[in-house]
Amino acid sequence: MKIIDQTPFFNKETGEISILDRVKAMMKYGAKWIKEVEAQTQVIAVLDKVLDKHYVLLRNVMPPGVEASFPLILVGPTGVFVMYVTPLTGVFRAKGDQWGTITGNAFKNEKPNLMTRTEHMARAIQVFLQRQGYFEITSVDAILLCSDLSVHVDSIRPIIRVVMRDALERFAISITQARVVLSPESVQDVINRILNPPKPDPPEPAETPAATGPVALASAQAENQNVPAFALLNSQAPAWSNEPAHPPIAGTQAGSRVAPRQGFNKKQWAFLIVMFVIWCLLIAVFLFLVIKDQGPYLLSLLH
């Protein structure tokens, strides 16, 4: 099995994370992140014993334009599998889309919900490929893997597949025995689309000035077949209508557009009021100073 590892702070030569990098990782991602990375290492060791070179495992990759890191994405002849590895221990129940712990006969929902999280990751990869126009893959399988031998999961028709530690090898064998859906070229194509998706072609600049009228609308629709019709109509609104967008106002030429008056908003009114109050205060201070300085002189004139 080929592994493409993009785990941050991970030393590919030693296969470990140094003490200094562990501290940095804990400060950036939290203490649980280190445990999840170590759990991934345990699961990868089991998968590597069963899966051959036709399978490629993408570890902690972040596709361009997607603000999320995916723990494990397995791409091979039998399809695409998005896998989330948990190092949790204890007794859990996976029923439908519910994930929680069991204490006696009591069930308690746990957060985060690892099943819905894994399912959302799988759907995100499927949508990511479909937005590139790649529809060869009809579904992406979501798998929740448990790395600890002490964990037990009571599965009752869960929305995704849950695999416990003692069943990892059987799970890997079942992948190799599934129906082949991707050719070697398609496998490489999917990997390239996840790591380096093709960039869309830039739009060609217009060579001639835009015309107006119904003819321009028809031409625009013919040249922009991929643009929705309502977008073209909105962009040509003054041209395709026989009536002017606004009735002409007396004293203006027909067809000329008059900008509508806009009233003050609340911020502008508040600013004007504050300026008026400041102006009144300045006037009052000025009058006070004048009276204070010239008061005796004015009284002498009155007498």
C-alpha positions as CSV (number, residue, x, y, z in Angstrom):
1,M,0.0,0.0,0.0
2,K,1.3,3.4,-1.0
3,I,1.0,6.1,1.7
4,I,0.9,9.9,1.0
5,D,1.3,11.4,4.4
6,Q,0.7,15.1,5.0
7,T,0.4,15.0,8.8
8,P,1.8,18.2,10.3
9,F,4.7,17.9,12.7
10,F,5.3,14.3,11.5
11,N,8.8,13.2,10.8
12,K,8.6,10.8,7.8
13,E,12.1,9.5,8.4
14,T,11.5,8.3,12.0
15,G,7.8,7.9,11.7
16,E,7.3,9.8,14.9
17,I,6.6,13.3,16.3
18,S,9.4,14.8,18.3
19,I,8.8,16.1,21.9
20,L,9.1,19.8,20.8
21,D,6.7,19.2,17.9
22,R,4.3,17.4,20.2
23,V,4.1,20.6,22.3
24,K,3.5,22.7,19.2
25,A,0.8,20.3,18.0
26,M,-1.0,20.3,21.3
27,M,-1.0,24.1,21.4
28,K,-2.4,24.3,17.9
29,Y,-4.7,21.3,17.6
30,G,-5.3,20.2,21.2
31,A,-4.2,17.1,23.2
32,K,-6.7,14.8,21.5
33,W,-5.0,15.3,18.2
34,I,-1.8,13.5,19.3
35,K,-3.8,10.5,20.4
36,E,-5.7,10.3,17.1
37,V,-2.5,10.5,15.1
38,E,-1.0,7.6,17.2
39,A,-4.2,5.7,16.6
40,Q,-3.9,6.2,12.9
41,T,-0.4,4.7,13.0
42,Q,-1.8,1.5,14.6
43,V,-4.6,1.2,12.0
44,I,-2.2,1.9,9.1
45,A,0.1,-0.9,10.2
46,V,-2.8,-3.4,10.0
47,L,-4.1,-2.2,6.6
48,D,-0.6,-2.2,5.1
49,K,-0.3,-6.0,5.7
50,V,-3.4,-6.7,3.6
51,L,-3.6,-4.0,0.9
52,D,-1.2,-4.1,-2.0
53,K,0.4,-1.4,-4.2
54,H,-2.8,-0.8,-6.1
55,Y,-4.2,1.0,-3.1
56,V,-3.1,4.5,-2.0
57,L,-3.8,5.9,1.4
58,L,-3.9,9.7,1.9
59,R,-3.3,10.7,5.5
60,N,-4.3,14.0,7.0
61,V,-4.7,15.7,3.7
62,M,-6.4,19.1,3.2
63,P,-7.7,19.4,-0.4
64,P,-7.3,22.9,-1.8
65,G,-10.3,25.1,-1.1
66,V,-11.6,22.8,1.7
67,E,-11.1,24.1,5.2
68,A,-10.9,20.6,6.7
69,S,-8.3,17.9,7.2
70,F,-9.3,14.3,6.4
71,P,-7.6,11.7,8.6
72,L,-7.5,8.8,6.1
73,I,-8.7,8.5,2.5
74,L,-8.2,5.2,0.9
75,V,-8.4,5.1,-3.0
76,G,-8.1,1.8,-4.8
77,P,-9.7,-0.4,-7.5
78,T,-12.8,-1.1,-5.2
79,G,-13.6,2.5,-4.6
80,V,-12.9,5.5,-2.3
81,F,-13.1,5.1,1.5
82,V,-13.0,8.0,4.0
83,M,-12.0,6.7,7.4
84,Y,-12.0,8.3,10.8
85,V,-9.9,6.7,13.5
86,T,-10.8,7.0,17.1
87,P,-8.7,6.1,20.1
88,L,-11.7,5.9,22.5
89,T,-12.1,3.2,25.1
90,G,-15.2,1.9,26.7
91,V,-18.7,0.7,25.6
92,F,-20.6,2.6,22.9
93,R,-23.7,2.2,20.9
94,A,-24.1,3.2,17.2
95,K,-27.8,3.2,16.4
96,G,-28.9,4.9,13.2
97,D,-27.2,8.3,13.4
98,Q,-26.9,8.3,17.2
99,W,-23.6,7.8,18.9
100,G,-23.2,7.5,22.7
101,T,-22.1,5.5,25.7
102,I,-23.9,2.8,27.5
103,T,-23.9,2.6,31.3
104,G,-26.1,-0.4,32.4
105,N,-29.3,0.1,30.4
106,A,-28.9,3.8,30.1
107,F,-27.8,5.4,26.8
108,K,-26.2,8.8,26.7
109,N,-25.4,10.8,23.6
110,E,-21.8,11.7,23.1
111,K,-20.3,14.8,21.5
112,P,-18.9,15.0,19.0
113,N,-21.0,12.5,17.1
114,L,-18.2,10.4,15.4
115,M,-20.7,8.7,13.0
116,T,-22.2,11.9,11.6
117,R,-18.7,13.5,11.5
118,T,-17.3,10.6,9.4
119,E,-20.4,10.6,7.2
120,H,-20.0,14.4,6.5
121,M,-16.4,13.9,5.6
122,A,-17.3,11.2,3.0
123,R,-20.0,13.4,1.5
124,A,-17.6,16.4,1.4
125,I,-15.1,14.4,-0.7
126,Q,-17.9,13.1,-3.0
127,V,-19.2,16.7,-3.5
128,F,-15.6,17.9,-4.0
129,L,-15.1,15.5,-6.9
130,Q,-18.5,16.2,-8.4
131,R,-17.9,19.9,-8.5
132,Q,-14.9,19.1,-10.7
133,G,-17.2,17.3,-13.1
134,Y,-16.0,13.9,-11.9
135,F,-19.1,11.6,-11.7
136,E,-17.4,8.2,-12.2
137,I,-17.7,7.6,-8.5
138,T,-21.3,7.3,-7.4
139,S,-20.6,7.0,-3.7
140,V,-17.8,7.4,-1.2
141,D,-17.9,5.0,1.8
142,A,-17.6,6.3,5.3
143,I,-15.9,4.1,7.8
144,L,-15.4,4.6,11.6
145,L,-12.4,2.7,12.8
146,C,-11.6,1.9,16.5
147,S,-7.9,1.5,17.3
148,D,-8.1,0.2,20.9
149,L,-8.8,-3.4,21.7
150,S,-10.8,-2.6,24.8
151,V,-13.5,-0.6,23.0
152,H,-16.8,-2.3,22.2
153,V,-19.4,-0.8,19.9
154,D,-23.0,-2.1,19.9
155,S,-24.1,-1.5,16.3
156,I,-27.8,-1.3,15.5
157,R,-28.2,-0.4,11.8
158,P,-25.8,2.5,11.9
159,I,-25.6,5.0,9.1
160,I,-22.0,4.2,8.4
161,R,-19.8,1.1,8.9
162,V,-18.2,0.8,12.3
163,V,-15.1,-1.5,12.6
164,M,-13.6,-2.5,15.9
165,R,-9.9,-3.2,16.5
166,D,-10.1,-7.0,16.3
167,A,-12.0,-6.8,13.0
168,L,-9.6,-4.5,11.1
169,E,-7.8,-7.2,9.2
170,R,-11.1,-8.8,8.1
171,F,-12.3,-5.3,7.0
172,A,-9.1,-4.8,4.9
173,I,-9.7,-8.2,3.3
174,S,-13.3,-7.3,2.5
175,I,-12.1,-4.3,0.6
176,T,-9.9,-6.3,-1.6
177,Q,-12.7,-8.8,-2.3
178,A,-15.2,-6.1,-3.3
179,R,-16.3,-5.4,-6.9
180,V,-13.7,-3.5,-8.9
181,V,-15.1,-0.1,-9.9
182,L,-12.0,2.0,-10.7
183,S,-9.2,1.3,-13.2
184,P,-5.6,2.1,-12.3
185,E,-5.8,5.3,-14.3
186,S,-9.0,6.3,-12.5
187,V,-7.4,5.7,-9.1
188,Q,-4.6,8.1,-10.0
189,D,-7.0,10.6,-11.4
190,V,-9.0,10.6,-8.2
191,I,-5.8,11.1,-6.1
192,N,-4.7,14.0,-8.4
193,R,-8.1,15.6,-8.1
194,I,-8.0,15.5,-4.3
195,L,-4.4,16.7,-4.0
196,N,-4.2,19.1,-7.0
197,P,-7.6,19.7,-8.5
198,P,-7.6,21.2,-12.0
199,K,-8.1,25.0,-12.2
200,P,-11.1,26.2,-14.1
201,D,-10.3,27.9,-17.5
202,P,-10.4,31.7,-17.2
203,P,-13.2,33.4,-19.2
204,E,-12.3,34.8,-22.5
205,P,-12.4,38.6,-22.7
206,A,-15.0,40.2,-25.0
207,E,-13.5,41.4,-28.3
208,T,-16.3,43.6,-29.4
209,P,-18.3,46.3,-27.4
210,A,-21.5,45.1,-26.0
211,A,-24.6,45.9,-28.1
212,T,-28.0,46.7,-26.8
213,G,-31.5,45.6,-27.6
214,P,-33.1,42.2,-28.2
215,V,-30.4,41.2,-30.6
216,A,-27.8,41.6,-27.9
217,L,-29.8,39.4,-25.6
218,A,-30.0,36.6,-28.1
219,S,-26.3,36.9,-28.8
220,A,-25.4,36.8,-25.2
221,Q,-27.6,33.8,-24.6
222,A,-25.9,32.0,-27.5
223,E,-22.4,32.8,-26.3
224,N,-23.1,32.0,-22.7
225,Q,-24.9,28.7,-22.8
226,N,-23.6,27.8,-19.4
227,V,-25.0,30.9,-17.8
228,P,-28.6,30.6,-16.5
229,A,-31.2,32.5,-18.6
230,F,-32.3,34.6,-15.6
231,A,-28.8,35.9,-15.1
232,L,-28.7,37.1,-18.7
233,L,-32.0,38.8,-18.4
234,N,-31.1,40.6,-15.3
235,S,-27.8,41.9,-16.8
236,Q,-29.7,43.2,-19.9
237,A,-32.7,44.6,-18.1
238,P,-32.7,48.1,-19.7
239,A,-32.3,46.6,-23.2
240,W,-34.8,43.8,-23.5
241,S,-37.7,45.8,-22.2
242,N,-39.6,48.2,-24.6
243,E,-40.4,50.5,-21.7
244,P,-37.8,52.6,-19.9
245,A,-36.7,51.3,-16.5
246,H,-38.1,54.5,-14.9
247,P,-40.6,57.0,-16.4
248,P,-39.0,60.2,-17.7
249,I,-39.2,63.2,-15.4
250,A,-40.2,66.7,-16.6
251,G,-37.1,68.8,-17.5
252,T,-35.0,65.8,-18.4
253,Q,-34.3,64.0,-21.7
254,A,-36.3,60.8,-22.4
255,G,-34.4,57.7,-21.4
256,S,-31.9,59.6,-19.1
257,R,-31.7,58.2,-15.6
258,V,-32.2,60.3,-12.5
259,A,-30.5,59.1,-9.4
260,P,-33.1,58.7,-6.6
261,R,-32.8,60.7,-3.5
262,Q,-31.5,58.9,-0.5
263,G,-32.3,60.0,3.0
264,F,-29.9,60.0,6.0
265,N,-29.5,56.7,7.8
266,K,-29.3,56.4,11.6
267,K,-25.5,56.7,11.8
268,Q,-25.6,59.9,9.7
269,W,-28.4,61.4,11.9
270,A,-26.4,60.6,15.0
271,F,-23.3,62.2,13.6
272,L,-25.2,65.4,12.7
273,I,-26.8,65.6,16.2
274,V,-23.4,65.1,17.9
275,M,-21.8,67.8,15.7
276,F,-24.7,70.2,16.5
277,V,-24.3,69.6,20.2
278,I,-20.5,70.3,19.9
279,W,-21.2,73.4,18.0
280,C,-23.6,74.7,20.7
281,L,-21.1,74.0,23.4
282,L,-18.4,75.9,21.5
283,I,-20.7,78.9,21.0
284,A,-21.6,78.8,24.8
285,V,-18.0,78.7,25.8
286,F,-17.1,81.6,23.4
287,L,-19.9,83.7,24.8
288,F,-18.8,82.9,28.4
289,L,-15.3,84.0,27.6
290,V,-16.4,87.2,25.9
291,I,-18.7,88.2,28.8
292,K,-16.0,87.3,31.3
293,D,-13.4,89.5,29.7
294,Q,-15.5,92.3,28.5
295,G,-18.1,92.4,31.3
296,P,-16.7,95.3,33.3
297,Y,-16.3,97.4,30.2
298,L,-19.9,96.8,29.1
299,L,-21.2,97.7,32.6
300,S,-19.2,100.9,32.5
301,L,-20.8,101.9,29.2
302,L,-24.3,101.2,30.6
303,H,-23.6,103.5,33.6
